[in-house]
Amino acid sequence: MEGSPVVLNTLEKLFQKKASANPGWSLSHCFACSQRIRKGMLFQEDQVAFCERCFHSTPCWCCHLPCGPLHRRLSDERIVCQHCYGTALLSPRQLGPLYEGTIRFFQKQMKMRLKTRPRLKVTDQRFLLKEFGIADHTFGLYTDSAEEETIFIITGIAEDRAWITLAHELTHFWQKRNCPNPQDLALLEGFAEWTAYKLAEHHELYRAMLSMRRNVAEPYHTGLHTLLALEQKLGVQGVIQFAKTETGWN
């Protein structure tokens, strides 16, 4: 079943209202369908629970949690849950303010100067497959062709995921101008992931931070956790200086 945006947003607001009024409510009611849970599964770190039926439903393309009976199918056949669709960004106009905010974060909070910026384009999974042969789960992509440098963001992405994807891809643009080339892939991708994590921390995007910490895909996992540990020793500017001067971990 595909719910309309009105139904999805109404259900999302209702769930949040009840959960905020009673902290225990979200653990006794299904995060996908809002029905009271008699038998189900608790996602302890996310502080949400699912009934048995919804737990076995299609996972959301964006957050990977079960979609349940109400979901949205995007034009390229990706399926997103009601919660992600409630903040889904579907046009360049919606992404513009986030892109500007990401650039400000780089300049002011991180002291990572940007004299120019790459072009921002919104696309879908079909385009990434056709143009770049990317068939796996991808939220964004930075390209640096001879004609122009571009950040592609996939349409339908939830707002918190859009923030960290913009930061990750913009870091690659910054790295091209400030870091050794070649650089170990774990450091290259790890630093982009760490910068995105710092933005999520700055904007208090706790669910996005949790998702990044438990992502086991390499080289992102090793890179992020190594740099988070390094940050404890060197501080934020120390990590940035490390990325600007080192070709690898040793």
Backbone bond lengths (Angstrom), bond angles and torsions (degrees), N, CA, C in turn:
res aa  C-N    CA-C-N  psi(-1)  N-CA   C-N-CA  omega(-1)  CA-C   N-CA-C  phi
1 M - - - 1.464 - - 1.507 109.89 -
2 E 1.307 116.92 134.66 1.456 121.13 179.21 1.527 108.53 -110.49
3 G 1.331 117.30 115.63 1.443 120.57 -179.17 1.509 112.35 -81.30
4 S 1.323 116.55 152.16 1.460 120.26 176.40 1.518 109.09 -76.36
5 P 1.366 118.12 159.04 1.464 120.08 178.86 1.522 112.70 -56.78
6 V 1.353 117.58 -35.86 1.463 120.66 -178.65 1.516 110.14 -64.27
7 V 1.339 115.87 -46.70 1.466 120.04 179.78 1.521 110.58 -63.40
8 L 1.332 116.76 -44.62 1.456 121.08 -178.06 1.515 111.55 -62.44
9 N 1.324 117.42 -47.69 1.459 120.72 -178.06 1.521 111.76 -66.76
10 T 1.339 117.10 -35.68 1.460 120.93 178.47 1.519 110.45 -65.47
11 L 1.321 116.53 -44.07 1.455 120.84 178.99 1.525 111.16 -65.13
12 E 1.321 116.92 -39.95 1.463 121.52 178.13 1.530 110.71 -60.43
13 K 1.334 116.98 -46.70 1.463 121.26 -179.53 1.520 111.02 -64.37
14 L 1.335 116.31 -39.82 1.454 120.70 179.58 1.521 110.85 -63.51
15 F 1.328 116.21 -43.66 1.471 120.85 179.03 1.523 110.44 -61.70
16 Q 1.323 117.09 -46.80 1.460 120.86 -179.07 1.524 111.65 -63.69
17 K 1.340 116.82 -39.28 1.460 121.13 -179.28 1.527 110.71 -63.91
18 K 1.320 116.23 -46.22 1.464 119.98 -179.55 1.528 111.46 -68.51
19 A 1.323 115.96 -39.04 1.463 120.20 -178.75 1.522 111.36 -66.84
20 S 1.337 117.13 -38.75 1.468 120.34 -179.77 1.523 111.19 -71.25
21 A 1.333 117.73 -32.17 1.461 121.58 179.35 1.525 111.59 -73.96
22 N 1.318 116.20 -29.97 1.463 121.51 -179.03 1.520 108.90 -140.85
23 P 1.343 118.09 99.37 1.471 121.69 -175.57 1.526 114.25 -53.31
24 G 1.313 118.24 -30.34 1.454 120.54 -179.26 1.518 113.60 -80.00
25 W 1.341 115.96 -11.67 1.470 120.00 -175.86 1.517 111.56 -62.75
26 S 1.349 117.86 -40.63 1.464 120.95 -175.72 1.520 112.53 -66.90
27 L 1.336 118.00 -19.55 1.458 120.51 179.11 1.524 112.47 -93.32
28 S 1.326 117.24 -9.98 1.466 120.71 178.06 1.519 111.89 -108.42
29 H 1.351 116.31 -4.24 1.459 121.17 178.91 1.527 109.82 -127.22
30 C 1.303 116.05 144.54 1.460 122.00 -175.13 1.521 111.59 -66.67
31 F 1.320 116.52 130.79 1.462 122.97 -179.67 1.524 111.49 -66.81
32 A 1.334 117.07 -23.52 1.467 120.92 -177.11 1.520 113.15 -91.10
33 C 1.337 117.46 -45.00 1.473 119.80 -175.40 1.522 113.76 -114.47
34 S 1.336 117.67 -6.48 1.475 124.63 178.05 1.524 114.22 69.85
35 Q 1.323 117.97 6.00 1.462 120.27 177.90 1.524 109.88 -78.20
36 R 1.338 114.91 152.08 1.462 119.67 178.56 1.539 109.43 -65.09
37 I 1.331 115.93 137.87 1.464 121.07 -175.12 1.528 110.58 -91.10
38 R 1.327 114.94 124.61 1.466 120.60 171.73 1.525 110.11 -98.27
39 K 1.325 115.35 -37.29 1.459 121.33 177.50 1.519 107.19 -147.35
40 G 1.317 116.86 126.67 1.456 117.56 -176.85 1.515 112.40 -169.29
41 M 1.332 114.79 -152.11 1.466 121.36 -174.68 1.526 109.73 -136.53
42 L 1.335 116.28 131.16 1.459 122.37 178.83 1.525 109.90 -96.48
43 F 1.335 116.85 130.28 1.458 122.65 171.27 1.528 106.37 -98.86
44 Q 1.332 116.19 91.58 1.455 122.18 -169.06 1.526 112.25 -58.10
45 E 1.343 117.68 -47.89 1.460 120.29 -176.45 1.513 112.28 -65.01
46 D 1.350 116.55 -35.96 1.461 120.78 -179.53 1.522 112.27 -81.12
47 Q 1.338 116.54 -14.52 1.456 122.55 -175.93 1.528 111.84 58.13
48 V 1.330 115.71 41.88 1.461 122.48 174.20 1.523 108.19 -136.23
49 A 1.325 115.59 160.13 1.459 121.05 179.73 1.524 109.29 -136.33
50 F 1.338 115.87 159.56 1.459 121.77 -178.94 1.519 109.81 -131.94
51 C 1.326 115.90 143.42 1.455 119.88 173.06 1.528 108.50 -69.51
52 E 1.323 116.19 165.90 1.469 119.94 -175.55 1.526 111.38 -61.18
53 R 1.318 117.90 -40.11 1.462 120.77 -178.92 1.521 111.32 -64.60
54 C 1.322 117.10 -48.22 1.471 120.36 -177.53 1.527 112.07 -69.93
55 F 1.329 116.36 -32.47 1.458 119.76 -179.45 1.527 111.43 -58.09
56 H 1.326 117.29 -32.93 1.467 121.77 -178.05 1.531 112.36 -93.15
57 S 1.323 117.62 9.74 1.467 120.61 -179.48 1.529 110.93 -83.94
58 T 1.326 115.91 175.38 1.463 122.53 -178.73 1.532 110.88 -59.78
59 P 1.341 118.70 132.31 1.473 119.94 176.96 1.525 111.18 -72.91
60 C 1.305 115.57 147.38 1.466 121.62 178.10 1.527 110.01 -67.70
61 W 1.329 116.57 135.64 1.464 120.54 178.54 1.523 111.27 -61.52
62 C 1.325 117.34 -30.91 1.464 120.62 -172.76 1.531 112.83 -88.74
63 C 1.335 117.68 -52.43 1.470 120.44 -175.01 1.523 113.32 -102.07
64 H 1.328 117.59 -12.33 1.468 124.60 177.91 1.525 113.61 74.39
65 L 1.330 118.38 0.90 1.457 120.65 175.83 1.533 109.03 -82.27
66 P 1.348 118.28 158.84 1.469 120.18 -179.35 1.531 112.12 -60.06
67 C 1.329 115.95 140.65 1.471 121.19 -177.85 1.522 113.01 -81.00
68 G 1.319 117.60 -35.48 1.451 120.30 -173.59 1.518 111.19 75.34
69 P 1.342 117.49 -167.39 1.465 120.84 -175.26 1.531 114.35 -72.37
70 L 1.330 117.13 -24.12 1.466 120.57 -179.99 1.523 109.46 -102.61
71 H 1.315 116.09 118.00 1.443 120.82 178.54 1.520 108.46 -153.88
72 R 1.312 115.57 177.51 1.464 121.54 -179.79 1.517 109.33 -128.18
73 R 1.318 116.30 130.04 1.458 121.32 176.53 1.527 108.28 -99.12
74 L 1.333 116.67 120.50 1.455 121.46 -178.52 1.525 110.89 -81.77
75 S 1.326 116.24 172.59 1.468 121.08 -172.77 1.520 113.45 -61.70
76 D 1.340 117.76 -27.11 1.459 120.60 179.57 1.533 112.09 -99.75
77 E 1.351 115.10 20.77 1.467 122.90 173.64 1.518 114.93 79.53
78 R 1.326 118.89 1.26 1.464 119.45 173.80 1.525 109.66 -68.79
79 I 1.334 115.88 144.19 1.468 121.31 -179.49 1.526 108.81 -112.78
80 V 1.341 116.63 128.11 1.466 121.15 178.64 1.525 109.19 -122.33
81 C 1.325 115.68 150.78 1.458 120.99 -178.50 1.521 110.95 -76.93
82 Q 1.318 115.29 169.23 1.460 121.08 -178.65 1.524 112.04 -60.95
83 H 1.331 117.46 -34.54 1.454 120.55 -175.69 1.529 110.88 -73.17
84 C 1.325 117.07 -44.05 1.463 119.99 177.93 1.525 111.00 -68.07
85 Y 1.335 116.67 -39.42 1.461 118.87 -179.90 1.523 111.75 -65.29
86 G 1.341 115.93 -26.85 1.469 119.33 179.58 1.516 112.95 -62.05
87 T 1.357 117.74 -26.31 1.468 120.93 177.49 1.525 111.62 -120.03
88 A 1.343 116.04 17.75 1.468 119.60 -176.50 1.530 111.39 -63.15
89 L 1.327 115.71 139.20 1.462 122.47 178.49 1.522 108.02 -103.48
90 L 1.316 115.51 121.07 1.459 120.38 -170.26 1.519 113.56 -116.09
91 S 1.334 118.39 -3.37 1.465 119.70 -176.81 1.526 110.63 -145.37
92 P 1.334 117.61 158.74 1.472 121.08 176.65 1.523 112.14 -58.89
93 R 1.321 117.03 -33.39 1.467 120.26 -179.93 1.523 111.14 -61.68
94 Q 1.316 117.13 -38.97 1.457 120.82 178.77 1.529 111.70 -70.12
95 L 1.323 116.47 -33.73 1.461 120.52 -178.15 1.529 112.75 -79.46
96 G 1.318 117.38 -23.09 1.459 121.51 -175.96 1.518 114.81 -51.57
97 P 1.341 119.19 -52.86 1.467 120.42 179.96 1.529 113.07 -60.67
98 L 1.328 117.22 -34.52 1.464 120.15 178.08 1.525 110.81 -69.05
99 Y 1.324 116.06 -37.47 1.465 120.15 178.73 1.525 110.22 -64.77
100 E 1.320 116.41 -44.38 1.469 120.71 177.74 1.523 110.37 -63.10
101 G 1.323 116.81 -40.00 1.458 120.62 178.68 1.520 112.41 -65.74
102 T 1.316 116.42 -36.09 1.466 121.14 177.67 1.521 110.65 -65.89
103 I 1.317 116.91 -42.07 1.465 121.22 178.28 1.527 110.65 -63.80
104 R 1.328 116.64 -41.80 1.472 119.98 177.71 1.527 110.57 -62.48
105 F 1.324 116.80 -40.42 1.461 120.62 178.66 1.532 110.72 -61.11
106 F 1.322 116.85 -43.56 1.459 121.05 177.88 1.527 110.39 -59.30
107 Q 1.312 116.50 -48.14 1.460 121.43 -173.51 1.529 112.43 -70.71
108 K 1.335 117.22 -45.09 1.459 120.97 -171.30 1.526 113.36 -91.48
109 Q 1.327 116.72 -52.25 1.463 119.31 -175.48 1.528 112.84 -78.87
110 M 1.327 116.63 -40.40 1.462 120.28 -174.70 1.534 113.69 -97.20
111 K 1.328 117.43 -12.39 1.476 121.72 -177.39 1.535 111.32 59.05
112 M 1.326 116.11 33.41 1.464 122.36 177.48 1.529 107.49 -101.93
113 R 1.319 116.34 96.73 1.463 121.66 -171.70 1.526 112.25 -71.80
114 L 1.318 115.06 141.96 1.456 122.42 177.42 1.527 108.77 -128.85
115 K 1.329 116.80 109.97 1.465 120.50 179.11 1.526 111.56 -79.16
116 T 1.332 116.03 -29.11 1.459 121.92 175.88 1.522 107.88 -132.73
117 R 1.303 116.34 -178.84 1.462 120.49 178.56 1.523 109.85 -143.89
118 P 1.333 117.53 150.10 1.460 119.41 176.07 1.528 110.84 -78.15
119 R 1.300 115.20 158.67 1.462 120.85 176.18 1.526 109.30 -71.30
120 L 1.327 116.42 144.71 1.461 121.56 179.70 1.524 109.41 -107.64
121 K 1.342 116.18 127.34 1.462 121.31 178.21 1.525 109.96 -130.37
122 V 1.329 115.63 140.39 1.465 121.61 175.25 1.523 108.17 -99.84
123 T 1.324 116.63 132.75 1.455 120.49 -176.49 1.520 109.55 -141.29
124 D 1.327 117.44 -170.26 1.457 120.70 176.67 1.529 110.00 -133.18
125 Q 1.318 115.64 179.30 1.457 121.27 -175.27 1.529 112.10 -63.40
126 R 1.306 116.42 -35.90 1.463 120.39 -178.70 1.531 111.12 -63.07
127 F 1.338 116.43 -40.87 1.466 120.69 179.80 1.526 110.57 -64.82
128 L 1.326 117.09 -44.23 1.469 120.24 -179.75 1.522 111.25 -62.55
129 L 1.324 116.16 -36.32 1.464 119.74 177.98 1.527 110.75 -69.26
130 K 1.325 116.92 -44.42 1.456 121.42 -177.26 1.523 112.20 -68.46
131 E 1.331 117.65 -45.86 1.459 121.77 -173.39 1.525 114.00 -85.05
132 F 1.352 117.25 -33.68 1.461 120.29 -172.78 1.525 113.59 -124.59
133 G 1.323 116.42 -2.08 1.457 119.69 -179.86 1.509 113.70 69.59
134 I 1.325 117.91 22.36 1.466 122.14 -178.42 1.522 109.10 -91.47
135 A 1.321 115.84 111.35 1.457 120.41 -177.01 1.524 112.75 -110.11
136 D 1.334 117.24 -9.02 1.457 119.45 -176.43 1.524 110.99 -86.93
137 H 1.316 115.74 -173.37 1.464 122.61 -175.02 1.528 109.28 -76.20
138 T 1.331 116.79 102.26 1.461 121.50 -174.95 1.522 110.51 -128.42
139 F 1.333 116.72 130.82 1.460 121.43 178.14 1.524 111.99 -93.67
140 G 1.328 116.84 -29.85 1.462 119.88 -177.17 1.515 111.21 -161.14
141 L 1.329 115.10 171.81 1.463 120.44 -177.01 1.524 109.10 -156.78
142 Y 1.343 116.30 138.00 1.462 122.02 173.50 1.523 107.90 -108.60
143 T 1.327 116.56 129.93 1.466 121.23 177.56 1.521 109.10 -125.81
144 D 1.339 115.80 148.11 1.463 120.32 -178.35 1.531 109.99 -132.20
145 S 1.311 115.56 63.16 1.463 120.57 178.42 1.522 109.64 -70.00
146 A 1.331 115.74 169.79 1.468 120.62 -178.85 1.524 111.34 -63.45
147 E 1.332 116.85 -30.63 1.464 120.55 -176.83 1.528 112.89 -76.14
148 E 1.343 116.82 -45.67 1.460 120.65 -177.47 1.520 110.61 -164.22
149 E 1.316 114.69 160.11 1.458 121.49 174.46 1.524 108.02 -101.90
150 T 1.341 115.49 135.26 1.458 120.37 -170.91 1.513 111.09 -138.77
151 I 1.329 115.45 141.91 1.454 121.77 167.73 1.524 107.28 -107.63
152 F 1.328 116.03 120.92 1.456 122.09 175.05 1.526 108.44 -98.43
153 I 1.322 116.65 129.32 1.457 122.45 174.69 1.517 107.55 -118.70
154 I 1.302 116.53 133.02 1.453 119.94 -175.95 1.527 110.91 -78.66
155 T 1.311 116.91 136.85 1.461 122.10 -176.96 1.526 110.87 -67.39
156 G 1.342 116.29 152.64 1.450 121.38 178.48 1.511 114.42 84.19
157 I 1.312 116.95 5.55 1.455 121.59 -178.82 1.535 109.60 -75.13
158 A 1.328 117.18 139.25 1.463 121.13 178.63 1.524 109.76 -68.22
159 E 1.333 116.53 154.24 1.462 120.99 -172.11 1.522 113.02 -58.92
160 D 1.334 118.22 -43.97 1.470 118.70 -178.67 1.528 111.26 -65.24
161 R 1.336 116.25 -38.59 1.460 120.05 177.03 1.520 111.38 -68.00
162 A 1.341 116.93 -33.86 1.469 120.42 177.84 1.531 110.83 -63.70
163 W 1.326 117.08 -41.45 1.466 121.17 178.24 1.526 111.09 -56.43
164 I 1.332 116.42 -52.13 1.460 118.75 -173.93 1.532 111.68 -73.84
165 T 1.334 117.01 -28.32 1.469 119.53 176.78 1.522 110.58 -69.53
166 L 1.320 117.01 -43.08 1.467 120.58 176.47 1.529 110.39 -59.32
167 A 1.328 116.81 -43.98 1.463 120.14 -179.22 1.524 111.12 -65.18
168 H 1.322 116.43 -41.76 1.474 120.39 -179.89 1.527 111.08 -61.83
169 E 1.335 116.62 -48.65 1.468 119.87 -176.43 1.530 111.69 -72.42
170 L 1.331 117.42 -34.70 1.459 120.11 177.21 1.531 110.64 -66.66
171 T 1.327 116.76 -30.94 1.464 120.17 175.67 1.524 110.60 -61.72
172 H 1.323 117.45 -39.74 1.468 120.12 178.37 1.536 110.78 -61.66
173 F 1.315 116.46 -37.62 1.470 121.11 175.53 1.527 109.68 -62.39
174 W 1.327 117.04 -44.51 1.465 122.39 179.46 1.524 110.60 -65.86
175 Q 1.328 117.26 -41.18 1.467 121.67 -178.58 1.526 111.39 -60.50
176 K 1.310 117.41 -37.26 1.464 120.78 -178.87 1.521 111.19 -58.66
177 R 1.322 116.99 -28.62 1.456 122.13 -176.27 1.531 113.38 -100.07
178 N 1.322 117.20 -13.38 1.461 118.98 -171.19 1.525 116.32 -129.21
179 C 1.324 118.65 -10.43 1.462 120.82 -173.06 1.523 111.99 -117.76
180 P 1.343 116.61 158.60 1.466 119.76 178.07 1.526 112.20 -59.96
181 N 1.312 115.53 147.36 1.454 121.72 177.15 1.529 108.57 -136.21
182 P 1.346 118.68 116.17 1.472 126.26 8.00 1.526 112.62 -81.58
183 Q 1.338 114.63 162.02 1.456 122.29 177.01 1.522 108.09 -134.27
184 D 1.330 116.11 143.97 1.458 120.40 179.96 1.526 110.34 -51.57
185 L 1.340 116.76 135.48 1.460 121.45 -174.37 1.523 112.43 -60.86
186 A 1.327 117.39 -36.58 1.466 120.23 179.64 1.525 111.09 -65.16
187 L 1.326 117.46 -36.12 1.461 121.03 176.80 1.527 110.58 -74.63
188 L 1.321 116.28 -41.92 1.456 121.06 179.95 1.532 111.35 -59.50
189 E 1.325 116.14 -53.70 1.467 120.22 -179.00 1.527 111.33 -76.17
190 G 1.320 116.44 -33.37 1.456 119.68 179.26 1.514 112.40 -63.74
191 F 1.336 116.58 -40.12 1.462 119.69 179.08 1.524 111.05 -67.64
192 A 1.336 117.21 -38.92 1.468 120.03 176.59 1.523 110.42 -63.30
193 E 1.327 116.38 -38.92 1.460 120.97 178.51 1.531 110.54 -69.64
194 W 1.309 116.97 -40.07 1.473 121.32 178.66 1.527 111.00 -63.92
195 T 1.319 117.93 -42.29 1.462 121.14 178.25 1.526 110.51 -62.64
196 A 1.335 116.44 -42.34 1.466 120.31 177.36 1.527 110.52 -63.56
197 Y 1.329 116.49 -37.48 1.467 121.29 178.47 1.528 110.44 -64.28
198 K 1.320 117.27 -39.90 1.465 120.95 178.65 1.528 110.64 -65.31
199 L 1.329 117.25 -36.99 1.468 119.69 176.07 1.528 110.23 -65.26
200 A 1.339 117.08 -43.46 1.459 120.65 178.23 1.528 110.69 -60.87
201 E 1.312 115.91 -39.46 1.463 121.63 177.47 1.527 110.20 -63.87
202 H 1.332 116.76 -42.66 1.469 122.23 -179.87 1.526 111.44 -62.14
203 H 1.330 116.50 -39.49 1.469 121.07 -178.20 1.531 112.81 -93.84
204 E 1.341 117.02 6.15 1.463 123.17 178.43 1.527 111.86 57.85
205 L 1.323 115.77 43.69 1.466 122.04 177.29 1.537 108.01 -90.43
206 Y 1.329 115.20 74.31 1.456 120.52 -169.27 1.524 113.02 -66.06
207 R 1.323 117.59 -36.53 1.462 119.55 178.98 1.532 110.70 -66.48
208 A 1.334 116.38 -37.50 1.466 120.52 177.45 1.527 110.05 -66.93
209 M 1.322 117.11 -40.77 1.466 120.62 178.09 1.524 111.05 -61.64
210 L 1.327 116.31 -42.27 1.462 120.94 178.44 1.525 110.43 -61.93
211 S 1.326 115.99 -44.76 1.462 120.91 179.74 1.529 111.17 -60.68
212 M 1.328 116.99 -39.89 1.459 120.79 -179.94 1.524 111.49 -68.93
213 R 1.311 117.03 -40.84 1.473 120.04 -178.45 1.521 112.12 -65.87
214 R 1.328 117.33 -34.04 1.466 118.79 -176.63 1.525 112.88 -97.07
215 N 1.309 117.31 5.77 1.457 120.81 174.86 1.536 108.98 -70.17
216 V 1.317 117.30 119.09 1.471 120.74 -175.66 1.530 112.44 -96.44
217 A 1.329 117.16 -0.43 1.464 120.18 -179.50 1.524 110.03 -66.91
218 E 1.309 115.26 136.61 1.461 121.18 178.02 1.529 110.25 -99.66
219 P 1.351 116.28 148.34 1.471 128.28 9.93 1.531 113.93 -91.42
220 Y 1.345 117.47 8.82 1.461 121.01 -174.53 1.521 112.48 -63.22
221 H 1.340 116.45 -42.39 1.463 120.62 -176.95 1.527 111.40 -61.44
222 T 1.324 116.36 -55.27 1.468 120.16 -179.10 1.520 111.09 -62.34
223 G 1.321 116.86 -43.55 1.460 120.61 -178.20 1.514 112.66 -61.73
224 L 1.332 117.33 -48.21 1.467 120.85 -178.70 1.520 111.23 -63.18
225 H 1.323 117.73 -49.62 1.468 120.51 -174.96 1.532 111.82 -69.48
226 T 1.320 117.09 -32.26 1.466 119.39 175.93 1.521 110.92 -66.14
227 L 1.330 116.59 -41.52 1.462 120.13 -178.43 1.525 112.07 -75.80
228 L 1.322 118.47 -30.76 1.464 120.29 173.74 1.528 110.09 -64.17
229 A 1.324 116.56 -38.74 1.474 120.71 176.57 1.526 110.16 -68.37
230 L 1.329 116.79 -39.87 1.464 120.79 178.95 1.523 111.04 -65.42
231 E 1.328 116.30 -34.27 1.465 120.91 178.75 1.532 111.11 -61.55
232 Q 1.330 116.74 -34.71 1.462 120.30 178.24 1.529 111.75 -62.85
233 K 1.325 117.32 -27.80 1.461 122.16 -179.25 1.528 112.35 -92.28
234 L 1.352 116.07 -41.65 1.461 120.44 -170.67 1.523 114.36 -106.26
235 G 1.330 117.39 -16.19 1.456 119.91 -174.60 1.524 110.97 82.26
236 V 1.321 116.06 173.84 1.466 121.39 -176.56 1.518 111.66 -61.38
237 Q 1.328 117.11 -50.47 1.466 119.46 -177.96 1.529 112.08 -66.86
238 G 1.330 116.61 -27.90 1.457 119.98 176.20 1.525 111.53 -66.87
239 V 1.321 116.87 -38.89 1.467 121.01 177.37 1.524 110.29 -66.05
240 I 1.318 116.63 -42.57 1.467 120.40 179.11 1.525 110.45 -62.04
241 Q 1.334 116.71 -43.05 1.463 120.43 178.60 1.523 110.84 -64.43
242 F 1.331 116.96 -37.33 1.460 121.55 177.54 1.531 110.19 -60.75
243 A 1.334 116.29 -45.23 1.465 120.74 -179.70 1.523 111.61 -66.18
244 K 1.329 116.98 -29.62 1.467 121.02 -178.39 1.527 112.93 -77.89
245 T 1.327 116.83 -19.48 1.474 119.00 -172.16 1.519 114.91 -118.61
246 E 1.336 117.75 -23.51 1.465 120.20 -173.67 1.534 111.38 -98.86
247 T 1.325 115.80 148.83 1.463 121.15 176.82 1.524 111.84 -96.00
248 G 1.333 116.47 -13.93 1.459 121.41 180.00 1.510 109.99 -166.64
249 W 1.338 117.03 -165.91 1.463 120.77 -175.81 1.521 112.40 -76.26
250 N 1.321 118.53 -26.67 1.469 120.82 -176.59 1.526 111.27 -98.77
